[in-house]
């Protein structure tokens, strides 16, 4: 859907399997929940951490959008 495409634009560089089946949205409340995402191994490279990420899994990610503070 449109929301999944928009999220892919911003979150897609960090996770590899984002689609609408991993997405729960309450637009009026500003809640976005993502579940069962695969972290891209190269997603954390820019942080220059002293570790190498081989694989990663994000079970649940909740994003609160403060609509009243954006406008």
N, CA, C and O atoms as CSV, one atom per row, in Angstrom:
chain,resi,resn,atom,element,x,y,z
A,1,UNK,N,N,0.806,-1.177,0.000
A,1,UNK,CA,C,0.000,0.000,0.000
A,1,UNK,C,C,0.860,1.256,0.000
A,1,UNK,O,O,2.090,1.190,-0.010
A,2,UNK,N,N,0.207,2.361,0.011
A,2,UNK,CA,C,0.873,3.661,-0.045
A,2,UNK,C,C,1.742,3.900,1.186
A,2,UNK,O,O,2.867,4.386,1.068
A,3,UNK,N,N,1.223,3.558,2.369
A,3,UNK,CA,C,1.983,3.774,3.604
A,3,UNK,C,C,3.229,2.895,3.626
A,3,UNK,O,O,4.304,3.349,4.017
A,4,UNK,N,N,3.084,1.634,3.205
A,4,UNK,CA,C,4.241,0.731,3.169
A,4,UNK,C,C,5.298,1.265,2.213
A,4,UNK,O,O,6.492,1.185,2.503
A,5,UNK,N,N,4.872,1.807,1.079
A,5,UNK,CA,C,5.823,2.385,0.124
A,5,UNK,C,C,6.547,3.590,0.727
A,5,UNK,O,O,7.755,3.748,0.545
A,6,UNK,N,N,5.814,4.427,1.436
A,6,UNK,CA,C,6.417,5.596,2.075
A,6,UNK,C,C,7.412,5.177,3.154
A,6,UNK,O,O,8.504,5.737,3.249
A,7,UNK,N,N,7.030,4.189,3.968
A,7,UNK,CA,C,7.942,3.694,5.004
A,7,UNK,C,C,9.177,3.051,4.387
A,7,UNK,O,O,10.283,3.205,4.905
A,8,UNK,N,N,8.992,2.329,3.282
A,8,UNK,CA,C,10.134,1.716,2.601
A,8,UNK,C,C,11.137,2.763,2.161
A,8,UNK,O,O,12.342,2.512,2.163
A,9,UNK,N,N,10.649,3.934,1.783
A,9,UNK,CA,C,11.539,5.011,1.356
A,9,UNK,C,C,12.506,5.401,2.472
A,9,UNK,O,O,13.674,5.693,2.213
A,10,UNK,N,N,12.017,5.406,3.717
A,10,UNK,CA,C,12.830,5.845,4.847
A,10,UNK,C,C,13.428,4.703,5.664
A,10,UNK,O,O,14.545,4.819,6.170
A,11,UNK,N,N,12.699,3.612,5.794
A,11,UNK,CA,C,13.135,2.504,6.644
A,11,UNK,C,C,13.767,1.383,5.820
A,11,UNK,O,O,14.492,0.548,6.361
A,12,UNK,N,N,13.494,1.363,4.519
A,12,UNK,CA,C,13.957,0.285,3.652
A,12,UNK,C,C,15.462,0.109,3.589
A,12,UNK,O,O,15.937,-0.983,3.276
A,13,UNK,N,N,16.224,1.153,3.878
A,13,UNK,CA,C,17.680,0.997,3.871
A,13,UNK,C,C,18.175,0.248,5.099
A,13,UNK,O,O,19.328,-0.179,5.147
A,14,UNK,N,N,17.302,0.086,6.097
A,14,UNK,CA,C,17.675,-0.623,7.324
A,14,UNK,C,C,17.092,-2.030,7.414
A,14,UNK,O,O,17.682,-2.906,8.046
A,15,UNK,N,N,15.933,-2.253,6.784
A,15,UNK,CA,C,15.286,-3.566,6.834
A,15,UNK,C,C,14.987,-4.052,5.422
A,15,UNK,O,O,14.842,-3.255,4.495
A,16,UNK,N,N,14.897,-5.384,5.271
A,16,UNK,CA,C,14.776,-5.923,3.923
A,16,UNK,C,C,13.408,-6.471,3.561
A,16,UNK,O,O,13.161,-6.722,2.381
A,17,UNK,N,N,12.515,-6.669,4.502
A,17,UNK,CA,C,11.254,-7.321,4.151
A,17,UNK,C,C,10.026,-6.525,4.567
A,17,UNK,O,O,9.030,-7.110,4.994
A,18,UNK,N,N,10.078,-5.221,4.452
A,18,UNK,CA,C,8.957,-4.382,4.866
A,18,UNK,C,C,7.867,-4.384,3.800
A,18,UNK,O,O,8.089,-3.952,2.669
A,19,UNK,N,N,6.695,-4.872,4.171
A,19,UNK,CA,C,5.512,-4.770,3.320
A,19,UNK,C,C,4.297,-4.619,4.227
A,19,UNK,O,O,4.439,-4.599,5.450
A,20,UNK,N,N,3.122,-4.514,3.652
A,20,UNK,CA,C,1.929,-4.221,4.446
A,20,UNK,C,C,1.580,-5.317,5.447
A,20,UNK,O,O,0.865,-5.049,6.412
A,21,UNK,N,N,2.062,-6.544,5.248
A,21,UNK,CA,C,1.773,-7.613,6.208
A,21,UNK,C,C,2.549,-7.429,7.516
A,21,UNK,O,O,2.223,-8.067,8.517
A,22,UNK,N,N,3.555,-6.577,7.520
A,22,UNK,CA,C,4.372,-6.306,8.706
A,22,UNK,C,C,3.993,-4.974,9.363
A,22,UNK,O,O,4.715,-4.468,10.222
A,23,UNK,N,N,2.859,-4.420,8.950
A,23,UNK,CA,C,2.526,-3.047,9.285
A,23,UNK,C,C,1.151,-2.939,9.936
A,23,UNK,O,O,0.184,-3.535,9.460
A,24,UNK,N,N,1.067,-2.178,11.021
A,24,UNK,CA,C,-0.203,-1.867,11.671
A,24,UNK,C,C,-0.201,-0.363,11.935
A,24,UNK,O,O,0.690,0.153,12.610
A,25,UNK,N,N,-1.200,0.335,11.402
A,25,UNK,CA,C,-1.203,1.794,11.472
A,25,UNK,C,C,-2.507,2.314,12.069
A,25,UNK,O,O,-3.592,1.832,11.744
A,26,UNK,N,N,-2.381,3.296,12.937
A,26,UNK,CA,C,-3.511,4.081,13.421
A,26,UNK,C,C,-3.157,5.533,13.108
A,26,UNK,O,O,-2.532,6.218,13.917
A,27,UNK,N,N,-3.561,5.987,11.936
A,27,UNK,CA,C,-3.137,7.296,11.438
A,27,UNK,C,C,-3.577,8.433,12.357
A,27,UNK,O,O,-2.784,9.329,12.645
A,28,UNK,N,N,-4.823,8.414,12.820
A,28,UNK,CA,C,-5.314,9.513,13.653
A,28,UNK,C,C,-4.582,9.603,14.980
A,28,UNK,O,O,-4.371,10.699,15.499
A,29,UNK,N,N,-4.193,8.463,15.535
A,29,UNK,CA,C,-3.452,8.458,16.797
A,29,UNK,C,C,-1.959,8.668,16.570
A,29,UNK,O,O,-1.227,8.960,17.515
A,30,UNK,N,N,-1.502,8.523,15.331
A,30,UNK,CA,C,-0.085,8.685,15.041
A,30,UNK,C,C,0.748,7.473,15.389
A,30,UNK,O,O,1.954,7.592,15.607
A,31,UNK,N,N,0.121,6.298,15.445
A,31,UNK,CA,C,0.834,5.066,15.792
A,31,UNK,C,C,1.169,4.259,14.546
A,31,UNK,O,O,0.305,4.016,13.703
A,32,UNK,N,N,2.411,3.850,14.435
A,32,UNK,CA,C,2.854,2.943,13.380
A,32,UNK,C,C,3.602,1.807,14.066
A,32,UNK,O,O,4.550,2.050,14.813
A,33,UNK,N,N,3.184,0.572,13.818
A,33,UNK,CA,C,3.855,-0.583,14.399
A,33,UNK,C,C,4.336,-1.501,13.287
A,33,UNK,O,O,3.587,-1.840,12.371
A,34,UNK,N,N,5.591,-1.894,13.381
A,34,UNK,CA,C,6.206,-2.804,12.423
A,34,UNK,C,C,6.611,-4.068,13.171
A,34,UNK,O,O,7.109,-3.991,14.294
A,35,UNK,N,N,6.400,-5.232,12.556
A,35,UNK,CA,C,6.736,-6.491,13.212
A,35,UNK,C,C,7.494,-7.418,12.275
A,35,UNK,O,O,7.358,-7.350,11.053
A,36,UNK,N,N,8.294,-8.283,12.879
A,36,UNK,CA,C,9.037,-9.339,12.169
A,36,UNK,C,C,9.820,-8.828,10.966
A,36,UNK,O,O,9.603,-9.267,9.836
A,37,UNK,N,N,10.721,-7.907,11.217
A,37,UNK,CA,C,11.545,-7.337,10.154
A,37,UNK,C,C,12.953,-7.917,10.202
A,37,UNK,O,O,13.469,-8.225,11.277
A,38,UNK,N,N,13.568,-8.062,9.040
A,38,UNK,CA,C,14.947,-8.521,8.946
A,38,UNK,C,C,15.860,-7.312,8.759
A,38,UNK,O,O,15.714,-6.552,7.802
A,39,UNK,N,N,16.788,-7.148,9.671
A,39,UNK,CA,C,17.743,-6.050,9.600
A,39,UNK,C,C,18.763,-6.329,8.499
A,39,UNK,O,O,19.313,-7.427,8.419
A,40,UNK,N,N,19.009,-5.345,7.665
A,40,UNK,CA,C,20.044,-5.495,6.631
A,40,UNK,C,C,21.410,-5.456,7.318
A,40,UNK,O,O,21.661,-4.561,8.125
A,41,UNK,N,N,22.289,-6.397,7.019
A,41,UNK,CA,C,23.610,-6.419,7.665
A,41,UNK,C,C,24.388,-5.117,7.481
A,41,UNK,O,O,25.138,-4.721,8.374
A,42,UNK,N,N,24.226,-4.454,6.354
A,42,UNK,CA,C,24.963,-3.215,6.089
A,42,UNK,C,C,24.297,-1.986,6.717
A,42,UNK,O,O,24.835,-0.883,6.623
A,43,UNK,N,N,23.141,-2.161,7.352
A,43,UNK,CA,C,22.378,-1.034,7.887
A,43,UNK,C,C,23.132,-0.248,8.950
A,43,UNK,O,O,22.927,0.959,9.078
A,44,UNK,N,N,23.989,-0.897,9.707
A,44,UNK,CA,C,24.689,-0.226,10.800
A,44,UNK,C,C,26.138,0.121,10.468
A,44,UNK,O,O,26.873,0.591,11.337
A,45,UNK,N,N,26.552,-0.099,9.243
A,45,UNK,CA,C,27.928,0.161,8.831
A,45,UNK,C,C,28.342,1.610,9.077
A,45,UNK,O,O,29.464,1.866,9.512
A,46,UNK,N,N,27.454,2.548,8.804
A,46,UNK,CA,C,27.781,3.971,8.950
A,46,UNK,C,C,28.074,4.365,10.399
A,46,UNK,O,O,28.656,5.420,10.646
A,47,UNK,N,N,27.678,3.533,11.347
A,47,UNK,CA,C,27.931,3.844,12.758
A,47,UNK,C,C,29.357,3.526,13.185
A,47,UNK,O,O,29.775,3.889,14.285
A,48,UNK,N,N,30.109,2.844,12.311
A,48,UNK,CA,C,31.501,2.472,12.587
A,48,UNK,C,C,31.663,1.762,13.931
A,48,UNK,O,O,32.563,2.078,14.710
A,49,UNK,N,N,30.794,0.815,14.183
A,49,UNK,CA,C,30.875,0.035,15.421
A,49,UNK,C,C,31.997,-0.990,15.324
A,49,UNK,O,O,32.331,-1.430,14.224
A,50,UNK,N,N,32.580,-1.374,16.440
A,50,UNK,CA,C,33.675,-2.354,16.409
A,50,UNK,C,C,33.166,-3.797,16.306
A,50,UNK,O,O,33.803,-4.723,16.808
A,51,UNK,N,N,32.013,-3.980,15.652
A,51,UNK,CA,C,31.443,-5.309,15.441
A,51,UNK,C,C,30.963,-5.410,14.001
A,51,UNK,O,O,30.715,-4.399,13.343
A,52,UNK,N,N,30.837,-6.628,13.527
A,52,UNK,CA,C,30.296,-6.866,12.195
A,52,UNK,C,C,28.945,-7.541,12.356
A,52,UNK,O,O,28.839,-8.590,12.991
A,53,UNK,N,N,27.924,-6.944,11.785
A,53,UNK,CA,C,26.579,-7.510,11.864
A,53,UNK,C,C,26.408,-8.505,10.724
A,53,UNK,O,O,26.538,-8.145,9.554
A,54,UNK,N,N,26.117,-9.748,11.063
A,54,UNK,CA,C,25.878,-10.793,10.059
A,54,UNK,C,C,24.395,-10.905,9.731
A,54,UNK,O,O,24.021,-11.121,8.578
A,55,UNK,N,N,23.551,-10.755,10.754
A,55,UNK,CA,C,22.101,-10.849,10.584
A,55,UNK,C,C,21.440,-10.167,11.767
A,55,UNK,O,O,22.045,-10.011,12.827
A,56,UNK,N,N,20.215,-9.771,11.579
A,56,UNK,CA,C,19.482,-9.149,12.670
A,56,UNK,C,C,17.987,-9.271,12.455
A,56,UNK,O,O,17.513,-9.339,11.321
A,57,UNK,N,N,17.261,-9.298,13.537
A,57,UNK,CA,C,15.808,-9.424,13.489
A,57,UNK,C,C,15.197,-8.397,14.432
A,57,UNK,O,O,15.627,-8.259,15.578
A,58,UNK,N,N,14.202,-7.685,13.950
A,58,UNK,CA,C,13.461,-6.741,14.778
A,58,UNK,C,C,12.071,-7.331,14.962
A,58,UNK,O,O,11.289,-7.406,14.014
A,59,UNK,N,N,11.769,-7.745,16.177
A,59,UNK,CA,C,10.480,-8.367,16.454
A,59,UNK,C,C,9.333,-7.373,16.448
A,59,UNK,O,O,8.263,-7.656,15.909
A,60,UNK,N,N,9.554,-6.198,17.052
A,60,UNK,CA,C,8.486,-5.207,17.158
A,60,UNK,C,C,9.100,-3.815,17.250
A,60,UNK,O,O,9.979,-3.569,18.076
A,61,UNK,N,N,8.636,-2.917,16.407
A,61,UNK,CA,C,9.094,-1.531,16.415
A,61,UNK,C,C,7.867,-0.633,16.390
A,61,UNK,O,O,7.019,-0.763,15.506
A,62,UNK,N,N,7.767,0.275,17.352
A,62,UNK,CA,C,6.630,1.199,17.408
A,62,UNK,C,C,7.138,2.618,17.202
A,62,UNK,O,O,8.099,3.052,17.836
A,63,UNK,N,N,6.471,3.328,16.304
A,63,UNK,CA,C,6.808,4.714,16.004
A,63,UNK,C,C,5.597,5.574,16.342
A,63,UNK,O,O,4.496,5.319,15.854
A,64,UNK,N,N,5.794,6.582,17.169
A,64,UNK,CA,C,4.730,7.534,17.504
A,64,UNK,C,C,4.975,8.817,16.725
A,64,UNK,O,O,6.035,9.432,16.843
A,65,UNK,N,N,3.990,9.218,15.929
A,65,UNK,CA,C,4.103,10.433,15.129
A,65,UNK,C,C,3.306,11.541,15.824
A,65,UNK,O,O,2.084,11.443,15.927
A,66,UNK,N,N,3.975,12.584,16.298
A,66,UNK,CA,C,3.285,13.673,17.008
A,66,UNK,C,C,2.665,14.674,16.024
A,66,UNK,O,O,3.211,15.756,15.805
A,67,UNK,N,N,1.520,14.304,15.434
A,67,UNK,CA,C,0.901,15.132,14.403
A,67,UNK,C,C,0.741,16.585,14.837
A,67,UNK,O,O,0.991,17.496,14.047
A,68,UNK,N,N,0.327,16.814,16.085
A,68,UNK,CA,C,0.075,18.191,16.531
A,68,UNK,C,C,1.351,19.020,16.599
A,68,UNK,O,O,1.297,20.247,16.521
A,69,UNK,N,N,2.481,18.370,16.741
A,69,UNK,CA,C,3.744,19.095,16.809
A,69,UNK,C,C,4.374,19.297,15.434
A,69,UNK,O,O,5.323,20.069,15.294
A,70,UNK,N,N,3.854,18.611,14.425
A,70,UNK,CA,C,4.411,18.729,13.079
A,70,UNK,C,C,3.817,19.899,12.301
A,70,UNK,O,O,4.438,20.417,11.373
A,71,UNK,N,N,2.622,20.306,12.682
A,71,UNK,CA,C,1.942,21.363,11.921
A,71,UNK,C,C,1.635,22.546,12.786
A,71,UNK,O,O,1.065,23.528,12.309
